Amino acid sequence: MADGFNPQEMIDRFRERADAVKKRNLPAVGGEERRLFIEQAERDFMDFAIIADASVALDDGILTLTINLRQNSDSGG
């Protein structure tokens, strides 16, 4: 599977998915269904954006994503 796999292309696809979620139109639903749709869109965006921000490495067939989840990444820890 690693042959021909470009990890940066995968990261770029996740960035595109995050952008698409932001632009997603709200369907004609109301009440509880509307709230659930919005909550799912927020989770989708967060998941896609986290992967899109990852540093990626492919070494000897092992894909490694490094994701900094610290509140202030400038503090170094």
N, CA, C and O atoms as a Tinker XYZ file with bonds, in Angstrom:
   308  protein
     1  N      0.827000   -1.200000    0.000000    73     2
     2  CA     0.000000    0.000000    0.000000    64     1     3
     3  C      0.863000    1.252000    0.000000    63     2     4     5
     4  O      0.452000    2.277000   -0.545000    81     3
     5  N      2.042000    1.197000    0.593000    73     3     6
     6  CA     2.907000    2.369000    0.674000    64     5     7
     7  C      3.441000    2.784000   -0.693000    63     6     8     9
     8  O      3.790000    3.948000   -0.892000    81     7
     9  N      3.510000    1.848000   -1.635000    73     7    10
    10  CA     3.995000    2.178000   -2.975000    64     9    11
    11  C      3.049000    3.170000   -3.632000    63    10    12    13
    12  O      1.860000    2.898000   -3.793000    81    11
    13  N      3.583000    4.311000   -4.004000    73    11    14
    14  CA     2.777000    5.327000   -4.677000    64    13    15
    15  C      1.926000    6.165000   -3.740000    63    14    16    17
    16  O      1.218000    7.064000   -4.192000    81    15
    17  N      1.978000    5.888000   -2.443000    73    15    18
    18  CA     1.200000    6.659000   -1.472000    64    17    19
    19  C      1.955000    7.927000   -1.121000    63    18    20    21
    20  O      3.135000    7.885000   -0.773000    81    19
    21  N      1.272000    9.044000   -1.216000    73    19    22
    22  CA     1.874000   10.328000   -0.870000    64    21    23
    23  C      1.156000   10.861000    0.366000    63    22    24    25
    24  O      0.008000   11.296000    0.270000    81    23
    25  N      1.814000   10.834000    1.528000    73    23    26
    26  CA     1.139000   11.276000    2.746000    64    25    27
    27  C      0.710000   12.736000    2.713000    63    26    28    29
    28  O     -0.306000   13.090000    3.311000    81    27
    29  N      1.461000   13.587000    2.028000    73    27    30
    30  CA     1.068000   14.996000    1.958000    64    29    31
    31  C     -0.225000   15.160000    1.167000    63    30    32    33
    32  O     -1.037000   16.030000    1.481000    81    31
    33  N     -0.422000   14.334000    0.148000    73    31    34
    34  CA    -1.689000   14.377000   -0.592000    64    33    35
    35  C     -2.856000   13.997000    0.313000    63    34    36    37
    36  O     -3.944000   14.563000    0.198000    81    35
    37  N     -2.632000   13.033000    1.218000    73    35    38
    38  CA    -3.672000   12.651000    2.165000    64    37    39
    39  C     -3.999000   13.831000    3.081000    63    38    40    41
    40  O     -5.169000   14.127000    3.322000    81    39
    41  N     -2.970000   14.499000    3.589000    73    39    42
    42  CA    -3.175000   15.663000    4.455000    64    41    43
    43  C     -3.944000   16.743000    3.700000    63    42    44    45
    44  O     -4.846000   17.372000    4.255000    81    43
    45  N     -3.588000   16.956000    2.444000    73    43    46
    46  CA    -4.279000   17.960000    1.626000    64    45    47
    47  C     -5.758000   17.605000    1.449000    63    46    48    49
    48  O     -6.616000   18.487000    1.466000    81    47
    49  N     -6.053000   16.316000    1.280000    73    47    50
    50  CA    -7.458000   15.893000    1.155000    64    49    51
    51  C     -8.222000   16.167000    2.441000    63    50    52    53
    52  O     -9.380000   16.579000    2.386000    81    51
    53  N     -7.606000   15.950000    3.591000    73    51    54
    54  CA    -8.280000   16.252000    4.853000    64    53    55
    55  C     -8.519000   17.748000    4.992000    63    54    56    57
    56  O     -9.554000   18.159000    5.517000    81    55
    57  N     -7.585000   18.565000    4.532000    73    55    58
    58  CA    -7.769000   20.019000    4.565000    64    57    59
    59  C     -8.960000   20.407000    3.671000    63    58    60    61
    60  O     -9.763000   21.262000    4.043000    81    59
    61  N     -9.066000   19.782000    2.507000    73    59    62
    62  CA   -10.192000   20.045000    1.611000    64    61    63
    63  C    -11.512000   19.627000    2.258000    63    62    64    65
    64  O    -12.525000   20.312000    2.117000    81    63
    65  N    -11.493000   18.505000    2.964000    73    63    66
    66  CA   -12.712000   18.041000    3.648000    64    65    67
    67  C    -13.118000   19.018000    4.745000    63    66    68    69
    68  O    -14.304000   19.305000    4.910000    81    67
    69  N    -12.149000   19.530000    5.493000    73    67    70
    70  CA   -12.458000   20.499000    6.539000    64    69    71
    71  C    -13.091000   21.743000    5.919000    63    70    72    73
    72  O    -14.080000   22.262000    6.436000    81    71
    73  N    -12.522000   22.218000    4.812000    73    71    74
    74  CA   -13.086000   23.380000    4.122000    64    73    75
    75  C    -14.500000   23.095000    3.624000    63    74    76    77
    76  O    -15.376000   23.956000    3.702000    81    75
    77  N    -14.719000   21.882000    3.111000    73    75    78
    78  CA   -16.042000   21.516000    2.598000    64    77    79
    79  C    -17.078000   21.492000    3.718000    63    78    80    81
    80  O    -18.225000   21.887000    3.504000    81    79
    81  N    -16.694000   21.040000    4.896000    73    79    82
    82  CA   -17.634000   21.019000    6.020000    64    81    83
    83  C    -18.036000   22.441000    6.380000    63    82    84    85
    84  O    -19.204000   22.700000    6.671000    81    83
    85  N    -17.078000   23.369000    6.363000    73    83    86
    86  CA   -17.398000   24.763000    6.674000    64    85    87
    87  C    -18.391000   25.350000    5.679000    63    86    88    89
    88  O    -19.211000   26.197000    6.037000    81    87
    89  N    -18.315000   24.898000    4.430000    73    87    90
    90  CA   -19.168000   25.437000    3.373000    64    89    91
    91  C    -20.465000   24.652000    3.203000    63    90    92    93
    92  O    -21.318000   25.020000    2.395000    81    91
    93  N    -20.610000   23.566000    3.969000    73    91    94
    94  CA   -21.777000   22.678000    3.844000    64    93    95
    95  C    -23.056000   23.454000    4.111000    63    94    96    97
    96  O    -23.163000   24.166000    5.109000    81    95
    97  N    -24.017000   23.314000    3.221000    73    95    98
    98  CA   -25.317000   23.953000    3.410000    64    97    99
    99  C    -26.129000   23.199000    4.442000    63    98   100   101
   100  O    -26.069000   21.972000    4.527000    81    99
   101  N    -26.881000   23.941000    5.216000    73    99   102
   102  CA   -27.754000   23.351000    6.212000    64   101   103
   103  C    -29.014000   22.854000    5.516000    63   102   104   105
   104  O    -29.689000   23.622000    4.830000    81   103
   105  N    -29.337000   21.567000    5.690000    73   103   106
   106  CA   -30.548000   21.061000    5.033000    64   105   107
   107  C    -31.803000   21.653000    5.660000    63   106   108   109
   108  O    -31.765000   22.221000    6.752000    81   107
   109  N    -32.883000   21.513000    4.967000    73   107   110
   110  CA   -34.157000   22.063000    5.442000    64   109   111
   111  C    -34.722000   21.167000    6.541000    63   110   112   113
   112  O    -35.701000   20.449000    6.336000    81   111
   113  N    -34.095000   21.224000    7.696000    73   111   114
   114  CA   -34.576000   20.485000    8.863000    64   113   115
   115  C    -34.673000   21.461000   10.017000    63   114   116   117
   116  O    -34.041000   22.517000   10.011000    81   115
   117  N    -35.456000   21.102000   10.991000    73   115   118
   118  CA   -35.617000   21.989000   12.128000    64   117   119
   119  C    -35.533000   21.239000   13.438000    63   118   120   121
   120  O    -35.464000   20.010000   13.476000    81   119
   121  N    -35.541000   22.004000   14.499000    73   119   122
   122  CA   -35.585000   21.439000   15.832000    64   121   123
   123  C    -34.393000   20.565000   16.159000    63   122   124   125
   124  O    -33.242000   20.933000   15.922000    81   123
   125  N    -34.692000   19.397000   16.709000    73   123   126
   126  CA   -33.659000   18.468000   17.163000    64   125   127
   127  C    -32.781000   17.986000   16.014000    63   126   128   129
   128  O    -31.568000   17.865000   16.181000    81   127
   129  N    -33.369000   17.708000   14.851000    73   127   130
   130  CA   -32.574000   17.261000   13.707000    64   129   131
   131  C    -31.574000   18.330000   13.279000    63   130   132   133
   132  O    -30.442000   18.009000   12.917000    81   131
   133  N    -31.976000   19.576000   13.316000    73   131   134
   134  CA   -31.080000   20.680000   12.961000    64   133   135
   135  C    -29.909000   20.749000   13.939000    63   134   136   137
   136  O    -28.758000   20.881000   13.522000    81   135
   137  N    -30.198000   20.661000   15.234000    73   135   138
   138  CA   -29.156000   20.706000   16.247000    64   137   139
   139  C    -28.173000   19.552000   16.067000    63   138   140   141
   140  O    -26.963000   19.750000   16.168000    81   139
   141  N    -28.682000   18.349000   15.801000    73   139   142
   142  CA   -27.821000   17.187000   15.605000    64   141   143
   143  C    -26.955000   17.341000   14.357000    63   142   144   145
   144  O    -25.785000   16.958000   14.366000    81   143
   145  N    -27.514000   17.892000   13.296000    73   143   146
   146  CA   -26.755000   18.108000   12.065000    64   145   147
   147  C    -25.608000   19.088000   12.318000    63   146   148   149
   148  O    -24.482000   18.863000   11.875000    81   147
   149  N    -25.901000   20.169000   13.027000    73   147   150
   150  CA   -24.878000   21.176000   13.325000    64   149   151
   151  C    -23.785000   20.577000   14.205000    63   150   152   153
   152  O    -22.600000   20.812000   13.967000    81   151
   153  N    -24.171000   19.808000   15.213000    73   151   154
   154  CA   -23.181000   19.174000   16.082000    64   153   155
   155  C    -22.290000   18.213000   15.295000    63   154   156   157
   156  O    -21.080000   18.168000   15.516000    81   155
   157  N    -22.882000   17.446000   14.380000    73   155   158
   158  CA   -22.086000   16.515000   13.578000    64   157   159
   159  C    -21.130000   17.276000   12.659000    63   158   160   161
   160  O    -19.983000   16.866000   12.481000    81   159
   161  N    -21.594000   18.373000   12.081000    73   159   162
   162  CA   -20.723000   19.180000   11.225000    64   161   163
   163  C    -19.549000   19.742000   12.021000    63   162   164   165
   164  O    -18.427000   19.793000   11.518000    81   163
   165  N    -19.796000   20.160000   13.247000    73   163   166
   166  CA   -18.714000   20.679000   14.092000    64   165   167
   167  C    -17.689000   19.587000   14.394000    63   166   168   169
   168  O    -16.484000   19.837000   14.357000    81   167
   169  N    -18.168000   18.370000   14.694000    73   167   170
   170  CA   -17.256000   17.250000   14.953000    64   169   171
   171  C    -16.485000   16.880000   13.690000    63   170   172   173
   172  O    -15.281000   16.630000   13.748000    81   171
   173  N    -17.170000   16.845000   12.551000    73   171   174
   174  CA   -16.500000   16.533000   11.286000    64   173   175
   175  C    -15.390000   17.533000   11.012000    63   174   176   177
   176  O    -14.273000   17.152000   10.662000    81   175
   177  N    -15.703000   18.827000   11.172000    73   175   178
   178  CA   -14.699000   19.856000   10.920000    64   177   179
   179  C    -13.498000   19.674000   11.839000    63   178   180   181
   180  O    -12.354000   19.722000   11.387000    81   179
   181  N    -13.755000   19.466000   13.129000    73   179   182
   182  CA   -12.659000   19.317000   14.080000    64   181   183
   183  C    -11.778000   18.118000   13.701000    63   182   184   185
   184  O    -10.552000   18.230000   13.690000    81   183
   185  N    -12.393000   16.988000   13.394000    73   183   186
   186  CA   -11.619000   15.795000   13.031000    64   185   187
   187  C    -10.776000   16.031000   11.786000    63   186   188   189
   188  O     -9.585000   15.720000   11.773000    81   187
   189  N    -11.382000   16.573000   10.750000    73   187   190
   190  CA   -10.655000   16.811000    9.503000    64   189   191
   191  C     -9.556000   17.848000    9.697000    63   190   192   193
   192  O     -8.457000   17.697000    9.164000    81   191
   193  N     -9.851000   18.908000   10.464000    73   191   194
   194  CA    -8.866000   19.966000   10.686000    64   193   195
   195  C     -7.673000   19.457000   11.503000    63   194   196   197
   196  O     -6.537000   19.860000   11.256000    81   195
   197  N     -7.926000   18.585000   12.461000    73   195   198
   198  CA    -6.828000   18.025000   13.255000    64   197   199
   199  C     -5.877000   17.253000   12.353000    63   198   200   201
   200  O     -4.662000   17.435000   12.434000    81   199
   201  N     -6.414000   16.399000   11.500000    73   199   202
   202  CA    -5.558000   15.625000   10.586000    64   201   203
   203  C     -4.862000   16.562000    9.604000    63   202   204   205
   204  O     -3.690000   16.363000    9.283000    81   203
   205  N     -5.572000   17.578000    9.126000    73   203   206
   206  CA    -4.984000   18.513000    8.162000    64   205   207
   207  C     -3.804000   19.275000    8.748000    63   206   208   209
   208  O     -2.916000   19.700000    8.008000    81   207
   209  N     -3.781000   19.456000   10.070000    73   207   210
   210  CA    -2.688000   20.172000   10.729000    64   209   211
   211  C     -1.542000   19.262000   11.150000    63   210   212   213
   212  O     -0.560000   19.735000   11.721000    81   211
   213  N     -1.648000   17.984000   10.881000    73   211   214
   214  CA    -0.636000   17.028000   11.323000    64   213   215
   215  C      0.654000   17.152000   10.512000    63   214   216   217
   216  O      0.650000   17.499000    9.332000    81   215
   217  N      1.743000   16.855000   11.193000    73   215   218
   218  CA     3.011000   16.624000   10.498000    64   217   219
   219  C      3.005000   15.144000   10.137000    63   218   220   221
   220  O      2.603000   14.306000   10.945000    81   219
   221  N      3.441000   14.830000    8.948000    73   219   222
   222  CA     3.309000   13.456000    8.469000    64   221   223
   223  C      4.656000   12.910000    8.022000    63   222   224   225
   224  O      5.482000   13.626000    7.457000    81   223
   225  N      4.858000   11.623000    8.289000    73   223   226
   226  CA     6.073000   10.946000    7.841000    64   225   227
   227  C      5.705000    9.527000    7.427000    63   226   228   229
   228  O      4.857000    8.882000    8.043000    81   227
   229  N      6.354000    9.062000    6.382000    73   227   230
   230  CA     6.187000    7.690000    5.918000    64   229   231
   231  C      7.581000    7.077000    5.877000    63   230   232   233
   232  O      8.389000    7.394000    5.004000    81   231
   233  N      7.847000    6.197000    6.832000    73   231   234
   234  CA     9.156000    5.573000    6.953000    64   233   235
   235  C      9.006000    4.060000    6.942000    63   234   236   237
   236  O      8.376000    3.480000    7.826000    81   235
   237  N      9.590000    3.432000    5.938000    73   235   238
   238  CA     9.590000    1.979000    5.823000    64   237   239
   239  C      8.178000    1.402000    5.928000    63   238   240   241
   240  O      7.963000    0.380000    6.581000    81   239
   241  N      7.227000    2.060000    5.285000    73   239   242
   242  CA     5.849000    1.581000    5.262000    64   241   243
   243  C      5.028000    1.934000    6.488000    63   242   244   245
   244  O      3.876000    1.516000    6.596000    81   243
   245  N      5.597000    2.696000    7.416000    73   243   246
   246  CA     4.883000    3.112000    8.627000    64   245   247
   247  C      4.500000    4.580000    8.481000    63   246   248   249
   248  O      5.364000    5.448000    8.357000    81   247
   249  N      3.197000    4.848000    8.496000    73   247   250
   250  CA     2.688000    6.216000    8.420000    64   249   251
   251  C      2.559000    6.754000    9.841000    63   250   252   253
   252  O      1.891000    6.155000   10.685000    81   251
   253  N      3.202000    7.887000   10.095000    73   251   254
   254  CA     3.157000    8.515000   11.412000    64   253   255
   255  C      2.605000    9.927000   11.265000    63   254   256   257
   256  O      3.113000   10.734000   10.487000    81   255
   257  N      1.558000   10.205000   12.028000    73   255   258
   258  CA     0.993000   11.545000   12.094000    64   257   259
   259  C      1.344000   12.122000   13.461000    63   258   260   261
   260  O      1.084000   11.491000   14.485000    81   259
   261  N      1.922000   13.296000   13.483000    73   259   262
   262  CA     2.224000   13.978000   14.730000    64   261   263
   263  C      1.294000   15.179000   14.827000    63   262   264   265
   264  O      1.290000   16.058000   13.966000    81   263
   265  N      0.509000   15.191000   15.897000    73   263   266
   266  CA    -0.503000   16.227000   16.072000    64   265   267
   267  C     -0.297000   16.889000   17.426000    63   266   268   269
   268  O     -0.355000   16.228000   18.462000    81   267
   269  N     -0.059000   18.184000   17.415000    73   267   270
   270  CA     0.142000   18.942000   18.638000    64   269   271
   271  C     -1.224000   19.401000   19.152000    63   270   272   273
   272  O     -1.873000   20.244000   18.532000    81   271
   273  N     -1.654000   18.847000   20.279000    73   271   274
   274  CA    -2.950000   19.203000   20.863000    64   273   275
   275  C     -2.806000   20.120000   22.076000    63   274   276   277
   276  O     -3.777000   20.370000   22.789000    81   275
   277  N     -1.587000   20.619000   22.306000    73   275   278
   278  CA    -1.400000   21.547000   23.428000    64   277   279
   279  C     -2.115000   22.856000   23.132000    63   278   280   281
   280  O     -2.204000   23.289000   21.983000    81   279
   281  N     -2.619000   23.475000   24.189000    73   279   282
   282  CA    -3.356000   24.735000   24.050000    64   281   283
   283  C     -2.521000   25.817000   23.418000    63   282   284   285
   284  O     -2.982000   26.500000   22.504000    81   283
   285  N     -1.285000   25.989000   23.891000    73   283   286
   286  CA    -0.409000   27.026000   23.351000    64   285   287
   287  C      0.847000   26.353000   22.825000    63   286   288   289
   288  O      1.782000   26.091000   23.582000    81   287
   289  N      0.868000   26.074000   21.524000    73   287   290
   290  CA     1.984000   25.330000   20.955000    64   289   291
   291  C      3.282000   26.139000   20.945000    63   290   292   293
   292  O      4.353000   25.567000   20.741000    81   291
   293  N      3.211000   27.473000   21.163000    73   291   294
   294  CA     4.415000   28.297000   21.173000    64   293   295
   295  C      5.201000   28.157000   22.465000    63   294   296   297
   296  O      6.372000   28.533000   22.520000    81   295
   297  N      4.568000   27.616000   23.515000    73   295   298
   298  CA     5.235000   27.550000   24.802000    64   297   299
   299  C      6.216000   26.399000   24.912000    63   298   300   301
   300  O      7.031000   26.363000   25.834000    81   299
   301  N      6.146000   25.455000   23.976000    73   299   302
   302  CA     7.071000   24.331000   23.999000    64   301   303
   303  C      6.712000   23.288000   25.025000    63   302   304   305
   304  O      7.526000   22.403000   25.288000    81   303
   305  N      5.546000   23.341000   25.617000    73   303   306
   306  CA     5.157000   22.293000   26.530000    64   305   307
   307  C      4.221000   22.773000   27.519000    63   306   308
   308  O      3.785000   22.008000   28.379000    81   307
